[in-house]
């Protein structure tokens, strides 16, 4: 669908852009086949949103107001306050100076059926006649003429002759600008011709004909109809059947618009001319209108209001015109259920989704899609339902089994002169669905060597019961069942899976293939050990059966299988890692606290204190020993230099020991060594004196 | 002379101030590549929501020969939306490598595939870590979870299996299921960067709906990814969707009723899903920044040059989240700090003061060496944070050990009693008569 939408849309967009070539290349590369739908209510609602009413009752300029009003008229069901908008139009009408604004004001007033004061309009009429008289280009003719048509009844008797003369001249001038291929030039100054100009010229000419009457205008009408035929001969078409008028050169005069504007304008011109000159004189093929309907419908709703107007205006014309009204065939539902015995419903509507007078709709053929066999229905007439839109048919019968069917329709009208004709494709696809019967479900464990069944159980598919099986690698698992469609024919659904899920979430999937209506799968575990990654343990057996035509898809937990497989040999392939749970992958990590080294064990302070006392005991023993041995200090010198040096020497030793104590307590090695140097020198000097004195004393004693 | 020069400087700086930056991490300029311009109207709600949020969308046809992602070494766009599944070759200077370079340099990508996905688009997805089903005609089929529509090939899948992440999918629950029609992909389970955010149900499979199966499908069950996201190490974000229709107006507006269910949702969850996803991928959510990593000893203010073993320290860091317009304090209770040397010695969860300041205190371990404070925050959907600061830890100095150990008093006592004894013995030795 999307592809078709862009095909048409692209055309309008690509047209003015530099990437046109790229678009066109893309356009040719796709061949969409689509079922065309009329404009849905949702589309209409979306389109209504495009046109926003302003506070003064307008939708912007006069032109935008007309565009909006015409679009909303086509969309229908709008709740417009006509008096407010009419007020805007009447102010605009009196203030408008140029023919273009007057044209749009009067056209808008025509849609809303506004009423104006007569003198205001007569002033406008004379202004328009002057404009038509002075006109030189198609646009100069188009706007005044179009405006005059809207106020035809205000043309008074006395100026009618004058007006007729002016308009006859105008018609001649318009005709003179026509080209041999059906296109028109905007003016004599232009060298290029344009399809959009042709549309404008046709509408202007039709307007003149409606004002002056058709008498003695045969040659002009013939010229115009031949121009239309030439235009339609040169129509372009897409692969999906859409047809449109291409614009050959960029239309600079009336704002461009590309193929969308050209096609819409020509369609309008042709329909206006047909309504005035009579539809019998214009011979346009029904296929052309069908192509145009496809073109305008397949582009979806355009988002630019100016473009949406062109599209909706064209759809409005296709919905109701005097030439040909294309019909769109669509299926409200392409699914027919055998369970609820649905009837085939076909909607035949106009492009805007409205009903038609009774038609004869027949199914030409209905062929099963998968096998190109015989048509099950041919030339069956559909029954018309109330409302003129829907036709129904008892499509389901004993011979219509579940499956897909390609349908071809034919539409004809009982009234030979009907303007209704089929537009868009008349082929469609329906799917017939039904409940599938599953029977004789059997799960067996078979011995590989002997082929005898070690275990066999029958399960009832309506109860979805489970079973528990155990097997080892020397056995086979056999699962079989039968499936039949509602008409008791073999049924082969697309999805017949047997899924084995190991407790470690490793999955194995097997297709079960049919022979007739019998489905059977044998799993030889000896051959499968490698594929099962030698994983022993619990497996969940799941049978999944589903198909697009099956109304009762089956997801059956058949039970659990306790499988005993041999140990995996060295180098066996490991199962692919099963995706870790996303939550755990991103979860915060567990906290880590550092374990500090414990301090070494120490004895209690009391024990240390006890031992301290023990270590002091030898000193006490020594002091007692001295006392006991009667040690004395009688040799201590009592005078002179020896006394001084003895005092100095022992003070030196005492201070060195004190220094050691201080070193232990707080001093560092450098201070200690420095002090020790001084104290040592002092102690050596004083020691030398006292020791030499003591030596002298002892040698005297010896010699004495 | 000075005036023109300053104007030139200002003009040169303009594009830098305007667009994605560290301080303004939301994307601004987005290149939208389409198969055809009509997608602009068929996916208008999605694009309109982007335009309403201030993005500049540059719509281009994907094989436009004037396409370029960068000029003079500067990227022209902050993000790329590739809604062009059918394009056979990207136009201009674009190819698979240049798109991957674009992502590698920290830019974002939304890629949507379809049933007619070309080789180029598949290659880009593969480079991002999502492998689409190699069978070109395969679509995801589910005969159990399909939407009831007028058409009936069970390829319009109703999925409710989205990931539970308020960062990626917004804080409001997506109440209605998401409609999906397209192709499936698989993600390497070992990959830590790709996350499937929408997966198929266990009964789904990927195959051509109009062909009888002869071999088991390549992708089945919950291993089929429908929509995946990638958050690259450089914080580039990528969305890979197997369905372009998922973003379309039609799916946004369509009512959903699942087969076998009586609940009928008036609207699908697609609009919420797609728009919330676009908020995430364009960094309106889940983009974090970390500032002001601080640490000091307990009771001090200044950061020391090194710590001593067993010091008590205080650590703090500020984390802010980008809300699309401004930075607001990030609030989470699972931010962790590591004190790391070869392996984490301490790993502690930080507490926050609701104003973005995360702090904790702990004791330096009794191991010395060069440590790092490391905050690594990898949570689903959030940009990954990784900051670290190096700090040495030294052992005790010689004079920092304990003095006057009670257990050593017997030794002290014996030494001093020895010294006293020596002094007294010296006196008596010399002067005894």
Boltz contact constraints between the chains, C-beta under 6 A:
constraints:
  - contact:
      token1: [A, 5]
      token2: [B, 38]
      max_distance: 6.0
  - contact:
      token1: [A, 6]
      token2: [B, 36]
      max_distance: 6.0
  - contact:
      token1: [A, 6]
      token2: [B, 38]
      max_distance: 6.0
  - contact:
      token1: [A, 9]
      token2: [B, 38]
      max_distance: 6.0
  - contact:
      token1: [A, 10]
      token2: [B, 36]
      max_distance: 6.0
  - contact:
      token1: [A, 13]
      token2: [B, 37]
      max_distance: 6.0
  - contact:
      token1: [A, 19]
      token2: [B, 61]
      max_distance: 6.0
  - contact:
      token1: [A, 19]
      token2: [B, 64]
      max_distance: 6.0
  - contact:
      token1: [A, 22]
      token2: [B, 61]
      max_distance: 6.0
  - contact:
      token1: [A, 22]
      token2: [B, 63]
      max_distance: 6.0
  - contact:
      token1: [A, 303]
      token2: [B, 41]
      max_distance: 6.0
  - contact:
      token1: [A, 333]
      token2: [B, 150]
      max_distance: 6.0
  - contact:
      token1: [A, 334]
      token2: [B, 150]
      max_distance: 6.0
  - contact:
      token1: [A, 334]
      token2: [B, 151]
      max_distance: 6.0
  - contact:
      token1: [A, 335]
      token2: [B, 152]
      max_distance: 6.0
  - contact:
      token1: [A, 431]
      token2: [B, 152]
      max_distance: 6.0
  - contact:
      token1: [A, 494]
      token2: [B, 213]
      max_distance: 6.0
  - contact:
      token1: [A, 495]
      token2: [B, 143]
      max_distance: 6.0
  - contact:
      token1: [A, 509]
      token2: [B, 216]
      max_distance: 6.0
  - contact:
      token1: [A, 509]
      token2: [B, 220]
      max_distance: 6.0
  - contact:
      token1: [A, 511]
      token2: [B, 213]
      max_distance: 6.0
  - contact:
      token1: [A, 511]
      token2: [B, 216]
      max_distance: 6.0
  - contact:
      token1: [A, 544]
      token2: [B, 203]
      max_distance: 6.0
  - contact:
      token1: [A, 546]
      token2: [B, 143]
      max_distance: 6.0
  - contact:
      token1: [A, 548]
      token2: [B, 152]
      max_distance: 6.0
  - contact:
      token1: [A, 548]
      token2: [B, 153]
      max_distance: 6.0
  - contact:
      token1: [A, 548]
      token2: [B, 154]
      max_distance: 6.0
  - contact:
      token1: [A, 553]
      token2: [B, 143]
      max_distance: 6.0
  - contact:
      token1: [A, 553]
      token2: [B, 144]
      max_distance: 6.0
  - contact:
      token1: [A, 555]
      token2: [B, 203]
      max_distance: 6.0
  - contact:
      token1: [A, 577]
      token2: [B, 189]
      max_distance: 6.0
  - contact:
      token1: [A, 577]
      token2: [B, 190]
      max_distance: 6.0
  - contact:
      token1: [A, 579]
      token2: [B, 189]
      max_distance: 6.0
  - contact:
      token1: [A, 582]
      token2: [B, 195]
      max_distance: 6.0
  - contact:
      token1: [A, 586]
      token2: [B, 379]
      max_distance: 6.0
  - contact:
      token1: [A, 586]
      token2: [B, 380]
      max_distance: 6.0
  - contact:
      token1: [A, 588]
      token2: [B, 334]
      max_distance: 6.0
  - contact:
      token1: [A, 588]
      token2: [B, 336]
      max_distance: 6.0
  - contact:
      token1: [A, 591]
      token2: [B, 347]
      max_distance: 6.0
  - contact:
      token1: [A, 591]
      token2: [B, 348]
      max_distance: 6.0
  - contact:
      token1: [A, 592]
      token2: [B, 344]
      max_distance: 6.0
  - contact:
      token1: [A, 592]
      token2: [B, 347]
      max_distance: 6.0
  - contact:
      token1: [A, 594]
      token2: [B, 345]
      max_distance: 6.0
  - contact:
      token1: [A, 594]
      token2: [B, 346]
      max_distance: 6.0
  - contact:
      token1: [A, 594]
      token2: [B, 365]
      max_distance: 6.0
  - contact:
      token1: [A, 596]
      token2: [B, 366]
      max_distance: 6.0
  - contact:
      token1: [A, 597]
      token2: [B, 366]
      max_distance: 6.0
  - contact:
      token1: [A, 602]
      token2: [B, 407]
      max_distance: 6.0
  - contact:
      token1: [A, 603]
      token2: [B, 407]
      max_distance: 6.0
  - contact:
      token1: [A, 605]
      token2: [B, 406]
      max_distance: 6.0
  - contact:
      token1: [A, 608]
      token2: [B, 406]
      max_distance: 6.0
  - contact:
      token1: [A, 608]
      token2: [B, 407]
      max_distance: 6.0
  - contact:
      token1: [A, 608]
      token2: [B, 409]
      max_distance: 6.0
  - contact:
      token1: [A, 611]
      token2: [B, 410]
      max_distance: 6.0
  - contact:
      token1: [A, 612]
      token2: [B, 409]
      max_distance: 6.0
  - contact:
      token1: [A, 612]
      token2: [B, 410]
      max_distance: 6.0
  - contact:
      token1: [A, 612]
      token2: [B, 413]
      max_distance: 6.0
  - contact:
      token1: [A, 615]
      token2: [B, 410]
      max_distance: 6.0
  - contact:
      token1: [A, 615]
      token2: [B, 413]
      max_distance: 6.0
  - contact:
      token1: [A, 615]
      token2: [B, 414]
      max_distance: 6.0
  - contact:
      token1: [A, 616]
      token2: [B, 413]
      max_distance: 6.0
  - contact:
      token1: [A, 616]
      token2: [B, 417]
      max_distance: 6.0
  - contact:
      token1: [A, 619]
      token2: [B, 417]
      max_distance: 6.0
  - contact:
      token1: [A, 619]
      token2: [B, 420]
      max_distance: 6.0
  - contact:
      token1: [A, 619]
      token2: [B, 421]
      max_distance: 6.0
  - contact:
      token1: [A, 622]
      token2: [B, 421]
      max_distance: 6.0
  - contact:
      token1: [A, 631]
      token2: [B, 428]
      max_distance: 6.0
  - contact:
      token1: [A, 631]
      token2: [B, 432]
      max_distance: 6.0
  - contact:
      token1: [A, 632]
      token2: [B, 432]
      max_distance: 6.0
  - contact:
      token1: [A, 633]
      token2: [B, 431]
      max_distance: 6.0
  - contact:
      token1: [A, 634]
      token2: [B, 433]
      max_distance: 6.0
  - contact:
      token1: [A, 635]
      token2: [B, 431]
      max_distance: 6.0
  - contact:
      token1: [A, 635]
      token2: [B, 433]
      max_distance: 6.0
  - contact:
      token1: [A, 636]
      token2: [B, 431]
      max_distance: 6.0
  - contact:
      token1: [A, 657]
      token2: [B, 419]
      max_distance: 6.0
